[in-house]
Amino acid sequence: MKEIKLNDGKVIKMRKPKVRDMRIVGEIENEVEKEIKLISNLTNITTDELDDMDLDDYKKLQEVLASFLS
């Protein structure tokens, strides 16, 4: 599990993906939607909350996700 500090000081925890997480998003064809759903699953943040997030903060979540998937 990794902690990500957002620009407003809030800390979000993201867990490592499991096979079931990959299966959940496996049928989503749009890569952006797939990534948002996966981040939502791993952080327990709703997709609506992610939609309202500043892009700088979202990029931090993307980086942590990428580190888990590499």
C-alpha positions as CSV (number, residue, x, y, z in Angstrom):
1,M,0.0,0.0,0.0
2,K,1.3,3.4,-0.9
3,E,0.2,6.8,0.5
4,I,-0.2,9.7,-1.9
5,K,-0.3,13.3,-0.6
6,L,-2.5,15.6,-2.6
7,N,-2.0,19.3,-3.1
8,D,-4.6,20.1,-0.4
9,G,-2.7,18.0,2.2
10,K,-5.1,15.1,2.0
11,V,-3.5,11.6,2.0
12,I,-4.9,8.9,-0.1
13,K,-3.9,5.2,0.2
14,M,-3.7,3.0,-2.8
15,R,-3.4,-0.7,-2.4
16,K,-1.6,-3.0,-4.9
17,P,-3.9,-4.4,-7.6
18,K,-5.1,-8.0,-7.4
19,V,-6.1,-10.3,-10.2
20,R,-9.8,-9.5,-9.5
21,D,-9.1,-5.8,-10.0
22,M,-7.7,-6.5,-13.5
23,R,-10.7,-8.8,-14.3
24,I,-13.1,-6.0,-13.2
25,V,-11.6,-3.6,-15.7
26,G,-10.6,-6.1,-18.3
27,E,-13.7,-5.6,-20.5
28,I,-13.5,-1.8,-20.5
29,E,-12.2,-0.9,-23.9
30,N,-11.6,2.8,-23.3
31,E,-8.1,3.1,-21.7
32,V,-9.0,6.3,-19.7
33,E,-12.1,4.8,-18.3
34,K,-10.3,1.6,-17.5
35,E,-7.6,3.5,-15.6
36,I,-10.1,5.6,-13.7
37,K,-12.1,2.5,-12.6
38,L,-8.9,0.7,-11.5
39,I,-7.7,3.7,-9.5
40,S,-11.2,4.0,-8.0
41,N,-11.1,0.3,-6.9
42,L,-7.6,0.6,-5.4
43,T,-8.3,3.8,-3.5
44,N,-12.0,3.5,-2.6
45,I,-12.5,6.9,-4.2
46,T,-15.6,7.2,-6.4
47,T,-15.2,7.8,-10.0
48,D,-17.2,11.0,-9.5
49,E,-14.6,12.2,-6.9
50,L,-11.8,11.4,-9.4
51,D,-13.6,13.3,-12.1
52,D,-13.6,16.4,-9.8
53,M,-9.9,16.0,-8.9
54,D,-7.2,18.4,-10.0
55,L,-5.2,16.9,-12.8
56,D,-1.9,17.4,-10.8
57,D,-3.3,15.2,-8.1
58,Y,-4.6,12.7,-10.5
59,K,-1.2,12.4,-12.1
60,K,0.2,11.4,-8.7
61,L,-2.3,8.6,-8.6
62,Q,-1.4,7.6,-12.2
63,E,2.3,7.4,-11.2
64,V,1.6,5.1,-8.3
65,L,-0.6,2.9,-10.4
66,A,2.1,2.7,-13.1
67,S,4.6,1.6,-10.4
68,F,2.3,-1.2,-9.4
69,L,1.8,-2.4,-12.9
70,S,5.4,-2.3,-14.1
